[in-house]
Amino acid sequence: MSSKNEFEIMFSFIYSVIKNLSKAEYESILNGTGTLKYTEKPLNQTDKSHYDSILHKLVMSFDSDFNKMEILKNELNTKNQQINFCNYLNIEIKSKDSKEEIYNRIIYFVQENQESLKTRLDKTNTNDEELKKVQLYLEDCLNSQDAIRYLSNHKFLENKNNLMTLAKSLDVNVRKEFNNEEILNRIVDSVVGSKLRSMAIRGKIKK
């Protein structure tokens, strides 16, 4: 990509950011009381599950006859996919690295970290199982107070990150600055509460 094209893309991006600022936000940045901050976009649950699946295949391949390079070429066939996968595992790569070099870096990383990666995958599988149990409970629950008690007493959900993951998996919009109780209440209202309101409208239950 030429420097001219890069400048045009960057200019277009900056213009779009400024255009979407409110007047107060724009003035705050101009007078130095506000700032623009870059935040890495969090990995969604679908991509995370996909990457964990690839990682599991690679880790297991060292105990079997599976071709590691074939696994990677089937699962990560574009350089962008390779880069995202490496970012997920914190594997250092260079922009000038060829696809073949990146494949080899991934294989080397997995080989050198087999035991810790197995532990990581075991923990992920356990968390996924707990998450599924909670999701199934909420799908069947028809009492908001019961749901709040269930979530409040669930040891897995004492961890805020797990609670945030649950919210995202249920398409419930929550912010990082929310405390655990706020996240929990938002989940119950969005999942159980909305279901009860819908049923009340259809006349299936009494409010």
C-alpha positions in Angstrom: 0.0 0.0 0.0 1.4 3.4 -1.0 1.9 6.2 1.6 -0.7 8.3 -0.2 -3.3 5.6 0.1 -2.4 5.1 3.8 -2.8 8.8 4.4 -6.2 8.8 2.7 -7.4 5.9 4.8 -6.2 7.5 8.0 -7.7 10.9 7.1 -11.0 9.3 6.4 -10.9 7.5 9.7 -10.0 10.6 11.7 -12.8 12.6 9.9 -15.3 9.9 10.8 -14.3 9.9 14.5 -14.5 13.7 14.7 -17.8 13.8 12.8 -19.4 11.4 15.4 -18.3 13.4 18.4 -20.9 15.5 20.2 -20.3 19.3 20.5 -19.3 18.9 24.2 -16.9 16.0 23.4 -15.3 18.0 20.6 -14.8 21.1 22.7 -13.5 19.0 25.6 -10.8 17.5 23.3 -9.9 20.9 21.9 -9.4 22.5 25.3 -7.4 19.6 26.7 -9.9 18.3 29.3 -10.8 15.3 27.2 -8.9 12.7 25.1 -9.4 10.0 22.6 -8.4 6.5 23.7 -7.7 3.4 21.7 -9.3 0.3 23.1 -8.7 -3.2 21.7 -12.0 -4.8 20.5 -12.8 -7.8 22.8 -12.8 -11.2 21.2 -16.4 -12.5 20.7 -17.5 -15.9 22.1 -17.7 -17.5 18.6 -14.2 -16.6 17.7 -12.9 -17.6 21.1 -14.5 -21.0 20.8 -13.1 -21.4 17.3 -9.6 -20.6 18.4 -9.8 -22.9 21.4 -10.9 -25.7 19.0 -7.9 -25.1 16.8 -5.6 -25.0 19.9 -7.1 -28.2 21.1 -6.4 -30.0 17.8 -2.8 -28.7 17.8 -2.1 -29.7 21.4 -3.6 -33.2 20.8 -1.6 -33.5 17.5 1.6 -33.9 19.4 0.2 -37.2 20.9 -1.0 -38.5 17.6 -0.2 -38.7 13.9 -2.3 -35.6 12.9 -0.5 -33.2 10.6 -0.1 -29.9 12.4 0.6 -27.9 9.3 -2.6 -29.4 7.6 -4.7 -28.4 10.7 -3.5 -24.8 10.5 -3.9 -24.5 6.7 -7.5 -25.8 7.0 -8.4 -23.5 9.9 -6.3 -20.4 9.3 -6.0 -20.0 5.5 -5.7 -16.2 5.4 -3.0 -14.0 6.9 -5.6 -12.0 8.8 -6.9 -15.2 10.5 -3.3 -16.1 11.4 -2.7 -12.7 12.9 -5.9 -12.8 15.0 -5.0 -16.3 16.3 -1.5 -15.2 17.2 -2.9 -12.2 19.0 -5.2 -14.5 21.0 -2.2 -16.6 22.1 0.2 -13.7 22.4 2.5 -15.2 19.8 5.0 -12.6 18.5 5.0 -12.3 14.8 6.3 -9.7 12.3 4.3 -8.0 9.6 6.8 -9.2 7.0 6.5 -12.9 8.1 5.2 -15.1 5.4 2.2 -17.4 6.0 4.5 -20.4 6.2 6.7 -18.7 8.8 3.6 -17.8 10.9 2.4 -21.4 10.7 5.8 -22.6 12.0 5.8 -20.0 14.8 2.4 -21.2 16.0 3.6 -24.9 15.9 6.7 -24.0 17.8 4.8 -22.0 20.4 2.3 -24.9 21.0 5.1 -27.4 21.2 7.0 -25.3 23.8 3.9 -24.7 25.9 2.0 -28.0 25.7 1.4 -28.5 29.4 0.3 -25.0 30.2 -2.0 -25.0 27.2 -3.6 -28.3 28.2 -4.3 -26.8 31.6 -5.7 -23.7 30.0 -8.0 -25.8 27.7 -9.2 -27.9 30.7 -10.1 -24.7 32.5 -11.9 -23.3 29.5 -13.9 -26.5 29.0 -15.0 -26.4 32.7 -16.0 -22.8 32.4 -18.0 -23.5 29.2 -19.8 -26.3 30.9 -20.7 -24.0 33.9 -21.8 -21.3 31.5 -24.1 -23.7 29.6 -25.7 -24.9 32.9 -26.5 -21.3 33.8 -27.9 -20.5 30.3 -30.2 -23.5 30.4 -31.4 -22.6 33.9 -32.3 -19.0 32.8 -34.0 -20.3 29.7 -36.4 -22.4 31.8 -36.8 -20.0 34.8 -40.1 -18.1 35.1 -39.4 -16.2 38.4 -37.1 -13.2 38.5 -36.4 -13.5 42.2 -35.5 -17.2 41.9 -33.1 -16.3 39.0 -31.4 -13.6 41.1 -31.0 -16.0 44.0 -29.6 -18.7 41.7 -27.1 -16.4 40.1 -26.1 -14.7 43.4 -25.3 -18.0 45.0 -23.5 -19.5 42.0 -19.8 -19.8 42.8 -18.8 -19.6 39.1 -20.4 -16.2 38.8 -18.6 -14.6 41.8 -15.9 -13.8 39.2 -16.9 -10.6 37.4 -15.2 -11.8 34.1 -17.4 -14.9 34.2 -20.5 -12.7 34.8 -19.5 -10.5 31.9 -19.0 -13.5 29.7 -22.5 -14.8 30.6 -24.0 -11.5 29.7 -22.3 -11.4 26.3 -23.4 -15.0 25.6 -27.0 -14.0 26.2 -26.7 -10.7 24.2 -27.2 -8.6 27.3 -25.6 -5.2 27.0 -23.4 -4.4 30.1 -20.6 -2.0 30.7 -17.2 -2.8 32.4 -17.9 -0.2 35.1 -21.0 -2.1 36.2 -20.6 -3.9 39.5 -21.6 -7.6 39.9 -25.0 -6.8 41.2 -25.8 -4.4 38.4 -24.7 -7.0 35.8 -26.7 -9.7 37.5 -29.8 -7.6 37.6 -29.4 -6.6 34.0 -29.1 -10.3 32.9 -32.2 -11.3 34.9 -34.3 -8.5 33.6 -33.2 -9.0 30.0 -33.6 -12.8 30.0 -36.2 -13.7 32.6 -38.0 -10.4 32.9 -38.5 -9.9 29.2 -39.8 -13.5 28.9 -42.3 -12.8 31.7 -43.4 -9.5 30.1 -43.9 -11.2 26.8 -45.9 -14.0 28.3 -48.1 -11.5 30.2 -48.9 -9.7 27.0 -49.9 -12.9 25.4 -52.1 -13.6 28.4 -50.3 -16.8 29.5 -49.5 -15.6 33.0 -50.8 -12.9 35.3 -48.5 -10.1 36.3 
